[in-house]
Amino acid sequence: MLKLLSSALSHHYTYTIPQSLLFGVITTASVISSTLLLNSKAYAQTSPVNNTEINSYAQAVLAMEPDRQHAFEEIKKLIGSGEIPKIVCNDGNSINGLPRKAQEIAVNYCTRSQKIVEDNGLSIDRFNTITMEAQNNNNLKRQIYNTLLRLQKTSDLR
């Protein structure tokens, strides 16, 4: 799930988050969630996502985005004109297929992303659960998007 996006988002945050960022955010979160989950657990039921978790989730994703963009650009430079393969942090084959320097960049990104999630008050399991739920729940996806907008506006005022 934790994949480095093969399409870059805008390089600078503007006053509003474009709709395409929501896709990027969910994809970034997916990328991170696979990095963070080394042993996947299946849950029959998950508890509802509360507002505090949505806020923590959105803060983590926003904090990861600059690292994701930087890692993507660095790997893109190393690979050249070829297409950047899907990179899944907990799939050694996807990382091992990269040139050595690109492997280091991907592993460093995955490690930093895991720390960001934990620093924002979510366990890796809960972050992954929210990511999977957001992919299938339009209401949750909208709540995350609105929270991203609110957080960005707040940071723009500073």
Sequence and secondary structure as in RCSB ss.txt:
>XXXX:A:sequence
MLKLLSSALSHHYTYTIPQSLLFGVITTASVISSTLLLNSKAYAQTSPVNNTEINSYAQAVLAMEPDRQHAFEEI
KKLIGSGEIPKIVCNDGNSINGLPRKAQEIAVNYCTRSQKIVEDNGLSIDRFNTITMEAQNNNNLKRQIYNTLLR
LQKTSDLR
>XXXX:A:secstr
  B  SS   SS  SS  HHHHHHHHHHHHHHHHHH SS    S      HHHHHHHHHHHHHHHHHHHHHHHHH
HHHHTTS     BTT HHHHHTS HHHHHHHHHHHHHHHHHHHHTT  HHHHHHHHHHHHH HHHHHHHHHHHHH
HHHHHHH 
